[in-house]
């Protein structure tokens, strides 16, 4: 009989056809967990319980860790893989509930439901309010993942025209949903009577909907954020509401939760709120509990369908210690310097590796996705499933043919606009970038990097250095590669701080530069 410990609150289903003892102990303290975990074959948690290396090592019988929900940030996945413990989750369980709440906020904001409810409770019977119908209007969706896609289906049922902006989604997904996928966020905003965001909170998405973006919306638009606080600039949202450009807003999330009691958006009559309730339905909680218990039991029985970290050989991870961060850096670099919608990643291994280097390809996928989903949202065990879910193909190729180094990794990213390549090796246990596209160079892939393409003419680097110096940006290092003297060249500048957008615009305006891309590694 397998023993399963549940340490966080959830609505568990029944186990059928398996000899299992489930001990439901929500709120278990860390000290108690460390004391009892040696007696269990599996552990099921939500986000409260931290399943770190100490917990995993103490679990002498532990074979499976189940996370009731999407993220597995509270589980030390590398330690679990090294110890042979499988990790499973249920990423799809909350999709419907989160999408329904977002659409509910949209409807409530359009019809003034919250404000009318408040007035009636105060004894005011106000029938003068005029709301908005959805039929025939345009809904703009920023982020067309699982939840954004479900919102699109709802909108089609309301006879809305649906636009989407998501530079990391293939066109085939949008076509399958009957959604127009736009290349430019500003183009989407100008056409959207209703706007809803469904992206993770990353450095790229933080504040992406600010005052300028809100004013690009047609006058009288409705804005909804049921994703993450901080994607929409709250100060800008308040100002644009007060100035009368927006009709209303619906918020399930705030940058600070709970928001301060005196937060002006909380008291604004044209804002409807919920308290981060996207996943809070009986059905979603039932699905989470039922699905995670079922998946844990099936994994204990030997079904590896849902295991995120299947196939990781602890000895291989140790042998590839220096190559994993290299793969991650190459994936992250190409995600930032390649234009267009990603379609394919190809990872080529040259030379004789001591162990099968396939985990390095997984690290490439992880680095690539971190620019999309944010740090902590993707890891070595979830990278490949997440990449596949987003419609990006991953291929690997092995050859013992030498490429000037005893061992080398080359990553090729193909999009609907272009193809770029990056090559790297490990020297002295540290990753080195040794080539971009057809240009050879050598640089440590870390910090802020400006990747510049130009024609090989005198004075190019001087002009760039002068511009950066005047902007107060210190150059830490430079590497140059070229095809032939006087031909095209590529150089990489590592700088101490991230250049401001205006500095990047000035660089791109220099006639001596053909292209400038910024990467943060």
KEGU-614555 format. One record per residue (C-alpha): residue number from 0; residue in one letter; x, y, z. Coordinates in nm, 2 decimals. Layout:
REM residues N
NUM  A  X  Y  Z $
...
REM end
This chain:
REM residues 521
0  X  0.00  0.00  0.00 $
1  X  0.13  0.34  -0.10 $
2  X  0.12  0.62  0.15 $
3  X  0.05  0.97  0.02 $
4  X  0.08  1.29  0.23 $
5  X  -0.12  1.60  0.15 $
6  X  0.01  1.91  0.32 $
7  X  -0.19  2.20  0.17 $
8  X  -0.57  2.26  0.14 $
9  X  -0.74  2.11  -0.16 $
10  X  -1.05  1.92  -0.25 $
11  X  -0.93  1.56  -0.31 $
12  X  -1.11  1.31  -0.52 $
13  X  -1.14  0.94  -0.46 $
14  X  -0.88  0.68  -0.55 $
15  X  -1.03  0.39  -0.75 $
16  X  -0.87  0.05  -0.80 $
17  X  -0.55  0.13  -0.61 $
18  X  -0.43  0.04  -0.26 $
19  X  -0.35  0.38  -0.13 $
20  X  -0.36  0.55  0.21 $
21  X  -0.40  0.93  0.19 $
22  X  -0.31  1.14  0.49 $
23  X  -0.47  1.48  0.46 $
24  X  -0.28  1.72  0.69 $
25  X  -0.31  2.08  0.55 $
26  X  -0.11  2.34  0.74 $
27  X  0.16  2.09  0.85 $
28  X  0.46  2.29  0.98 $
29  X  0.80  2.24  0.82 $
30  X  0.93  2.08  1.14 $
31  X  0.64  1.83  1.13 $
32  X  0.69  1.77  0.76 $
33  X  1.06  1.68  0.81 $
34  X  0.97  1.45  1.09 $
35  X  0.70  1.25  0.91 $
36  X  0.81  1.26  0.54 $
37  X  1.03  0.94  0.56 $
38  X  0.72  0.73  0.59 $
39  X  0.56  0.84  0.26 $
40  X  0.58  0.73  -0.10 $
41  X  0.43  1.06  -0.24 $
42  X  0.38  1.42  -0.13 $
43  X  0.10  1.65  -0.27 $
44  X  0.12  2.02  -0.21 $
45  X  -0.01  2.35  -0.34 $
46  X  0.22  2.66  -0.33 $
47  X  0.26  2.69  0.05 $
48  X  0.48  2.39  0.12 $
49  X  0.84  2.44  0.02 $
50  X  0.97  2.11  -0.11 $
51  X  1.34  2.18  -0.10 $
52  X  1.64  1.95  -0.11 $
53  X  1.63  1.88  0.27 $
54  X  1.27  1.76  0.24 $
55  X  1.34  1.54  -0.06 $
56  X  1.65  1.39  0.10 $
57  X  1.45  1.31  0.42 $
58  X  1.19  1.14  0.21 $
59  X  1.37  0.80  0.20 $
60  X  1.07  0.63  0.04 $
61  X  0.96  0.93  -0.17 $
62  X  0.90  0.85  -0.53 $
63  X  0.66  1.13  -0.65 $
64  X  0.59  1.49  -0.57 $
65  X  0.26  1.63  -0.70 $
66  X  0.19  2.00  -0.73 $
67  X  -0.18  2.09  -0.73 $
68  X  -0.17  2.37  -0.99 $
69  X  0.05  2.51  -1.26 $
70  X  0.38  2.64  -1.12 $
71  X  0.64  2.42  -0.95 $
72  X  0.86  2.70  -0.82 $
73  X  0.82  2.56  -0.46 $
74  X  0.98  2.23  -0.57 $
75  X  1.36  2.18  -0.61 $
76  X  1.33  2.01  -0.94 $
77  X  1.70  1.96  -0.99 $
78  X  1.73  1.79  -0.65 $
79  X  1.42  1.58  -0.73 $
80  X  1.57  1.47  -1.06 $
81  X  1.91  1.38  -0.90 $
82  X  1.73  1.18  -0.63 $
83  X  1.51  1.00  -0.89 $
84  X  1.19  1.16  -0.76 $
85  X  0.93  1.23  -1.03 $
86  X  0.73  1.56  -1.03 $
87  X  0.38  1.60  -1.17 $
88  X  0.14  1.90  -1.19 $
89  X  -0.20  1.99  -1.33 $
90  X  -0.14  2.31  -1.55 $
91  X  -0.48  2.30  -1.72 $
92  X  -0.71  2.27  -1.42 $
93  X  -0.76  2.64  -1.36 $
94  X  -0.79  2.75  -1.73 $
95  X  -1.17  2.76  -1.75 $
96  X  -1.22  2.93  -1.42 $
97  X  -0.96  3.20  -1.49 $
98  X  -1.10  3.27  -1.83 $
99  X  -1.46  3.29  -1.70 $
100  X  -1.36  3.54  -1.44 $
101  X  -1.18  3.76  -1.69 $
102  X  -1.49  3.76  -1.91 $
103  X  -1.71  3.82  -1.61 $
104  X  -1.51  4.12  -1.52 $
105  X  -1.54  4.24  -1.88 $
106  X  -1.92  4.21  -1.87 $
107  X  -1.94  4.37  -1.52 $
108  X  -1.73  4.67  -1.63 $
109  X  -1.93  4.71  -1.95 $
110  X  -2.26  4.71  -1.77 $
111  X  -2.16  4.90  -1.45 $
112  X  -2.28  4.60  -1.23 $
113  X  -2.06  4.67  -0.93 $
114  X  -2.14  5.04  -0.91 $
115  X  -2.51  4.98  -0.95 $
116  X  -2.50  4.71  -0.68 $
117  X  -2.32  4.95  -0.44 $
118  X  -2.57  5.23  -0.50 $
119  X  -2.87  5.00  -0.44 $
120  X  -2.72  4.89  -0.11 $
121  X  -2.69  5.26  -0.02 $
122  X  -3.06  5.31  -0.11 $
123  X  -3.00  5.48  -0.44 $
124  X  -3.21  5.36  -0.74 $
125  X  -3.02  5.50  -1.04 $
126  X  -3.15  5.39  -1.38 $
127  X  -2.96  5.66  -1.58 $
128  X  -2.65  5.45  -1.63 $
129  X  -2.59  5.34  -1.99 $
130  X  -2.37  5.04  -2.05 $
131  X  -2.20  4.88  -2.35 $
132  X  -2.30  4.57  -2.56 $
133  X  -2.04  4.33  -2.67 $
134  X  -2.18  4.22  -3.01 $
135  X  -2.00  4.37  -3.30 $
136  X  -1.72  4.52  -3.09 $
137  X  -1.35  4.43  -3.11 $
138  X  -1.18  4.24  -2.83 $
139  X  -0.80  4.27  -2.81 $
140  X  -0.62  3.99  -2.62 $
141  X  -0.26  4.03  -2.52 $
142  X  -0.13  3.68  -2.46 $
143  X  -0.29  3.39  -2.65 $
144  X  -0.20  3.10  -2.42 $
145  X  -0.44  2.86  -2.25 $
146  X  -0.65  3.12  -2.07 $
147  X  -0.63  3.38  -2.35 $
148  X  -0.74  3.12  -2.60 $
149  X  -1.04  3.03  -2.39 $
150  X  -1.14  3.40  -2.35 $
151  X  -1.13  3.42  -2.73 $
152  X  -1.38  3.13  -2.76 $
153  X  -1.61  3.31  -2.52 $
154  X  -1.58  3.63  -2.72 $
155  X  -1.67  3.45  -3.05 $
156  X  -1.98  3.33  -2.88 $
157  X  -2.08  3.69  -2.81 $
158  X  -2.03  3.77  -3.18 $
159  X  -1.72  3.98  -3.11 $
160  X  -1.43  4.03  -3.35 $
161  X  -1.12  3.90  -3.18 $
162  X  -0.76  4.03  -3.22 $
163  X  -0.46  3.90  -3.04 $
164  X  -0.10  4.00  -2.99 $
165  X  0.15  3.73  -2.88 $
166  X  0.49  3.73  -3.05 $
167  X  0.56  3.38  -2.91 $
168  X  0.25  3.20  -3.06 $
169  X  0.25  3.04  -3.40 $
170  X  -0.01  3.16  -3.65 $
171  X  -0.17  2.82  -3.66 $
172  X  -0.29  2.85  -3.30 $
173  X  -0.46  3.18  -3.38 $
174  X  -0.62  3.04  -3.70 $
175  X  -0.76  2.74  -3.51 $
176  X  -0.93  2.99  -3.27 $
177  X  -1.06  3.21  -3.55 $
178  X  -0.85  3.50  -3.41 $
179  X  -0.66  3.77  -3.61 $
180  X  -0.30  3.76  -3.49 $
181  X  -0.14  4.10  -3.52 $
182  X  0.23  4.18  -3.54 $
183  X  0.22  4.51  -3.36 $
184  X  0.07  4.58  -3.01 $
185  X  -0.01  4.94  -3.11 $
186  X  -0.21  4.81  -3.41 $
187  X  -0.42  4.59  -3.17 $
188  X  -0.47  4.87  -2.92 $
189  X  -0.60  5.12  -3.18 $
190  X  -0.87  4.87  -3.29 $
191  X  -0.98  4.73  -2.95 $
192  X  -1.30  4.84  -2.78 $
193  X  -1.22  4.59  -2.51 $
194  X  -0.87  4.49  -2.39 $
195  X  -0.78  4.19  -2.17 $
196  X  -0.42  4.08  -2.08 $
197  X  -0.32  3.72  -2.02 $
198  X  0.06  3.71  -2.00 $
199  X  0.30  3.62  -1.72 $
200  X  0.46  3.91  -1.53 $
201  X  0.82  3.94  -1.67 $
202  X  1.06  4.23  -1.72 $
203  X  0.92  4.24  -2.08 $
204  X  0.56  4.26  -1.97 $
205  X  0.59  4.47  -1.65 $
206  X  0.41  4.80  -1.73 $
207  X  0.36  4.71  -2.09 $
208  X  0.02  4.88  -2.08 $
209  X  0.10  5.23  -1.97 $
210  X  -0.05  5.57  -2.03 $
211  X  0.05  5.59  -2.39 $
212  X  -0.09  5.24  -2.47 $
213  X  -0.41  5.32  -2.29 $
214  X  -0.46  5.63  -2.50 $
215  X  -0.41  5.43  -2.81 $
216  X  -0.74  5.25  -2.73 $
217  X  -1.05  5.40  -2.88 $
218  X  -1.23  5.65  -2.65 $
219  X  -1.47  5.46  -2.43 $
220  X  -1.28  5.14  -2.42 $
221  X  -1.29  4.88  -2.13 $
222  X  -0.97  4.73  -1.99 $
223  X  -0.95  4.40  -1.79 $
224  X  -0.65  4.25  -1.60 $
225  X  -0.71  3.91  -1.45 $
226  X  -0.35  3.79  -1.52 $
227  X  -0.08  3.95  -1.29 $
228  X  -0.07  4.28  -1.12 $
229  X  0.19  4.52  -1.27 $
230  X  0.12  4.43  -1.64 $
231  X  -0.11  4.74  -1.66 $
232  X  0.04  5.05  -1.50 $
233  X  -0.20  5.12  -1.22 $
234  X  -0.11  5.49  -1.19 $
235  X  -0.16  5.54  -1.56 $
236  X  -0.49  5.34  -1.55 $
237  X  -0.62  5.57  -1.28 $
238  X  -0.52  5.89  -1.47 $
239  X  -0.68  5.77  -1.80 $
240  X  -1.00  5.68  -1.62 $
241  X  -1.01  6.01  -1.45 $
242  X  -0.95  6.20  -1.77 $
243  X  -1.25  6.02  -1.92 $
244  X  -1.08  5.83  -2.20 $
245  X  -1.17  5.49  -2.07 $
246  X  -1.53  5.37  -2.00 $
247  X  -1.44  5.13  -1.72 $
248  X  -1.19  4.87  -1.60 $
249  X  -1.20  4.52  -1.44 $
250  X  -0.92  4.41  -1.21 $
251  X  -0.87  4.07  -1.04 $
252  X  -0.50  4.15  -0.96 $
253  X  -0.29  4.44  -0.82 $
254  X  0.08  4.51  -0.81 $
255  X  0.06  4.49  -0.43 $
256  X  -0.18  4.23  -0.29 $
257  X  -0.39  4.30  -0.10 $
258  X  -0.38  4.66  -0.22 $
259  X  -0.36  4.94  0.04 $
260  X  -0.70  5.04  0.17 $
261  X  -0.66  5.39  0.04 $
262  X  -0.56  5.27  -0.31 $
263  X  -0.76  5.51  -0.55 $
264  X  -0.85  5.24  -0.79 $
265  X  -1.02  5.04  -0.52 $
266  X  -1.26  5.32  -0.46 $
267  X  -1.31  5.43  -0.82 $
268  X  -1.68  5.39  -0.93 $
269  X  -1.59  5.27  -1.28 $
270  X  -1.36  4.99  -1.17 $
271  X  -1.49  4.65  -1.07 $
272  X  -1.27  4.43  -0.86 $
273  X  -1.22  4.07  -0.74 $
274  X  -0.96  3.95  -0.50 $
275  X  -0.73  3.74  -0.72 $
276  X  -1.01  3.48  -0.76 $
277  X  -0.92  3.34  -1.10 $
278  X  -0.87  2.98  -0.99 $
279  X  -1.13  3.00  -0.70 $
280  X  -1.42  2.79  -0.82 $
281  X  -1.55  2.47  -0.67 $
282  X  -1.51  2.31  -1.00 $
283  X  -1.15  2.42  -1.05 $
284  X  -1.05  2.32  -0.70 $
285  X  -1.22  1.98  -0.76 $
286  X  -1.04  1.94  -1.08 $
287  X  -0.71  2.03  -0.92 $
288  X  -0.76  1.78  -0.63 $
289  X  -0.90  1.50  -0.84 $
290  X  -0.64  1.54  -1.12 $
291  X  -0.33  1.57  -0.90 $
292  X  -0.43  1.27  -0.68 $
293  X  -0.50  1.06  -0.99 $
294  X  -0.18  1.16  -1.16 $
295  X  0.03  1.09  -0.85 $
296  X  -0.12  0.74  -0.81 $
297  X  -0.07  0.66  -1.18 $
298  X  0.29  0.78  -1.16 $
299  X  0.34  0.55  -0.86 $
300  X  0.20  0.27  -1.07 $
301  X  0.46  0.34  -1.34 $
302  X  0.27  0.56  -1.58 $
303  X  0.52  0.84  -1.67 $
304  X  0.28  1.03  -1.89 $
305  X  0.25  1.33  -1.66 $
306  X  0.60  1.33  -1.51 $
307  X  0.78  1.65  -1.59 $
308  X  1.13  1.52  -1.52 $
309  X  1.13  1.18  -1.69 $
310  X  1.46  1.07  -1.84 $
311  X  1.70  1.28  -1.64 $
312  X  2.01  1.07  -1.56 $
313  X  2.17  1.21  -1.24 $
314  X  2.52  1.11  -1.37 $
315  X  2.45  1.28  -1.70 $
316  X  2.35  1.61  -1.52 $
317  X  2.67  1.60  -1.33 $
318  X  2.88  1.53  -1.64 $
319  X  2.71  1.82  -1.83 $
320  X  2.73  2.07  -1.54 $
321  X  2.91  2.33  -1.75 $
322  X  2.71  2.27  -2.06 $
323  X  2.36  2.32  -1.91 $
324  X  2.41  2.69  -1.83 $
325  X  2.57  2.73  -2.18 $
326  X  2.26  2.58  -2.34 $
327  X  2.04  2.81  -2.13 $
328  X  2.24  3.12  -2.23 $
329  X  2.23  3.03  -2.60 $
330  X  1.85  2.99  -2.59 $
331  X  1.81  3.31  -2.40 $
332  X  2.04  3.50  -2.64 $
333  X  1.86  3.39  -2.96 $
334  X  1.52  3.46  -2.81 $
335  X  1.62  3.83  -2.78 $
336  X  1.82  3.89  -3.10 $
337  X  1.59  3.70  -3.34 $
338  X  1.29  3.88  -3.50 $
339  X  0.96  3.72  -3.58 $
340  X  0.74  3.44  -3.45 $
341  X  0.94  3.13  -3.34 $
342  X  0.88  2.81  -3.53 $
343  X  1.18  2.58  -3.47 $
344  X  1.48  2.54  -3.25 $
345  X  1.76  2.31  -3.37 $
346  X  2.04  2.21  -3.13 $
347  X  2.35  2.05  -3.29 $
348  X  2.62  1.88  -3.08 $
349  X  2.97  1.85  -3.23 $
350  X  3.24  1.62  -3.08 $
351  X  3.23  1.33  -2.84 $
352  X  3.04  1.40  -2.52 $
353  X  3.09  1.18  -2.22 $
354  X  2.72  1.15  -2.16 $
355  X  2.41  1.19  -2.39 $
356  X  2.39  1.57  -2.42 $
357  X  2.01  1.58  -2.47 $
358  X  1.96  1.76  -2.14 $
359  X  2.15  2.06  -2.29 $
360  X  1.88  2.09  -2.56 $
361  X  1.63  2.10  -2.27 $
362  X  1.84  2.38  -2.12 $
363  X  1.82  2.57  -2.45 $
364  X  1.44  2.54  -2.44 $
365  X  1.44  2.67  -2.09 $
366  X  1.65  2.97  -2.17 $
367  X  1.44  3.05  -2.47 $
368  X  1.11  3.03  -2.28 $
369  X  1.24  3.24  -1.99 $
370  X  1.21  3.54  -2.21 $
371  X  0.85  3.45  -2.27 $
372  X  0.73  3.32  -1.94 $
373  X  0.97  3.49  -1.70 $
374  X  1.23  3.36  -1.45 $
375  X  1.10  3.08  -1.23 $
376  X  0.81  3.00  -1.46 $
377  X  1.01  2.74  -1.66 $
378  X  1.27  2.49  -1.56 $
379  X  1.46  2.19  -1.69 $
380  X  1.17  1.95  -1.63 $
381  X  0.89  2.16  -1.78 $
382  X  1.08  2.33  -2.07 $
383  X  1.01  2.07  -2.34 $
384  X  0.64  2.03  -2.26 $
385  X  0.59  2.41  -2.25 $
386  X  0.78  2.46  -2.58 $
387  X  0.57  2.19  -2.75 $
388  X  0.25  2.35  -2.60 $
389  X  0.35  2.68  -2.77 $
390  X  0.39  2.51  -3.11 $
391  X  0.77  2.55  -3.13 $
392  X  0.95  2.24  -3.27 $
393  X  1.27  2.13  -3.10 $
394  X  1.52  1.91  -3.30 $
395  X  1.86  1.78  -3.20 $
396  X  2.15  1.66  -3.41 $
397  X  2.46  1.47  -3.30 $
398  X  2.79  1.43  -3.49 $
399  X  3.14  1.36  -3.38 $
400  X  3.28  1.59  -3.65 $
401  X  3.51  1.85  -3.50 $
402  X  3.43  2.22  -3.54 $
403  X  3.76  2.37  -3.43 $
404  X  3.68  2.27  -3.07 $
405  X  3.68  1.92  -2.91 $
406  X  3.31  1.97  -2.82 $
407  X  3.07  2.25  -2.93 $
408  X  2.70  2.33  -2.92 $
409  X  2.53  2.53  -3.20 $
410  X  2.17  2.65  -3.17 $
411  X  1.96  2.76  -3.46 $
412  X  1.64  2.95  -3.41 $
413  X  1.40  2.98  -3.71 $
414  X  1.11  3.22  -3.71 $
415  X  0.87  3.34  -3.98 $
416  X  1.11  3.63  -4.05 $
417  X  1.46  3.50  -4.02 $
418  X  1.71  3.25  -3.89 $
419  X  1.99  3.31  -3.65 $
420  X  2.25  3.09  -3.49 $
421  X  2.47  3.10  -3.18 $
422  X  2.76  2.86  -3.09 $
423  X  2.93  2.79  -2.76 $
424  X  3.18  2.58  -2.57 $
425  X  3.28  2.52  -2.21 $
426  X  3.63  2.63  -2.11 $
427  X  3.76  2.57  -1.76 $
428  X  3.41  2.48  -1.65 $
429  X  3.26  2.81  -1.77 $
430  X  3.04  2.88  -2.08 $
431  X  3.19  3.07  -2.37 $
432  X  3.00  3.22  -2.67 $
433  X  3.22  3.15  -2.97 $
434  X  3.01  3.26  -3.26 $
435  X  2.69  3.43  -3.38 $
436  X  2.56  3.35  -3.73 $
437  X  2.87  3.32  -3.95 $
438  X  3.10  3.53  -3.73 $
439  X  3.36  3.39  -3.49 $
440  X  3.42  3.57  -3.16 $
441  X  3.47  3.47  -2.79 $
442  X  3.28  3.63  -2.50 $
443  X  3.14  3.52  -2.17 $
444  X  2.76  3.51  -2.21 $
445  X  2.65  3.71  -1.91 $
446  X  2.51  4.06  -1.83 $
447  X  2.40  4.31  -2.09 $
448  X  2.52  4.25  -2.44 $
449  X  2.48  4.47  -2.75 $
450  X  2.50  4.26  -3.07 $
451  X  2.57  4.50  -3.36 $
452  X  2.60  4.42  -3.73 $
453  X  2.78  4.67  -3.96 $
454  X  2.99  4.70  -4.27 $
455  X  3.36  4.67  -4.18 $
456  X  3.46  5.04  -4.20 $
457  X  3.70  5.24  -3.99 $
458  X  3.55  5.44  -3.70 $
459  X  3.24  5.23  -3.64 $
460  X  3.33  5.12  -3.29 $
461  X  3.45  5.47  -3.21 $
462  X  3.11  5.62  -3.30 $
463  X  2.93  5.36  -3.09 $
464  X  3.16  5.41  -2.80 $
465  X  3.12  5.79  -2.81 $
466  X  2.74  5.76  -2.81 $
467  X  2.74  5.52  -2.52 $
468  X  2.99  5.73  -2.33 $
469  X  2.78  6.05  -2.37 $
470  X  2.48  5.85  -2.24 $
471  X  2.68  5.73  -1.93 $
472  X  2.69  5.37  -2.04 $
473  X  3.02  5.20  -1.95 $
474  X  3.16  4.94  -2.19 $
475  X  3.30  4.64  -2.01 $
476  X  3.43  4.45  -2.31 $
477  X  3.42  4.41  -2.69 $
478  X  3.46  4.12  -2.93 $
479  X  3.47  4.16  -3.31 $
480  X  3.40  3.91  -3.58 $
481  X  3.40  3.97  -3.96 $
482  X  3.37  3.77  -4.28 $
483  X  3.64  3.94  -4.50 $
484  X  3.82  4.27  -4.45 $
485  X  3.59  4.55  -4.58 $
486  X  3.29  4.32  -4.58 $
487  X  3.02  4.27  -4.31 $
488  X  3.11  4.25  -3.95 $
489  X  2.95  4.17  -3.61 $
490  X  3.07  4.30  -3.28 $
491  X  2.94  4.24  -2.93 $
492  X  2.97  4.50  -2.66 $
493  X  2.92  4.40  -2.30 $
494  X  2.80  4.70  -2.09 $
495  X  2.77  4.75  -1.71 $
496  X  2.40  4.86  -1.72 $
497  X  2.10  4.83  -1.94 $
498  X  2.09  5.11  -2.20 $
499  X  1.78  5.32  -2.19 $
500  X  1.53  5.29  -2.48 $
501  X  1.64  5.63  -2.61 $
502  X  2.00  5.52  -2.62 $
503  X  1.91  5.21  -2.82 $
504  X  1.71  5.42  -3.06 $
505  X  2.01  5.65  -3.11 $
506  X  2.24  5.35  -3.18 $
507  X  2.00  5.21  -3.44 $
508  X  1.98  5.55  -3.60 $
509  X  2.36  5.55  -3.66 $
510  X  2.42  5.51  -4.04 $
511  X  2.73  5.30  -3.97 $
512  X  2.52  5.02  -3.80 $
513  X  2.30  4.79  -4.00 $
514  X  2.14  4.63  -3.69 $
515  X  2.15  4.65  -3.31 $
516  X  2.00  4.39  -3.07 $
517  X  2.01  4.40  -2.69 $
518  X  2.03  4.08  -2.49 $
519  X  2.02  4.04  -2.11 $
520  X  2.19  3.71  -1.99 $
REM end
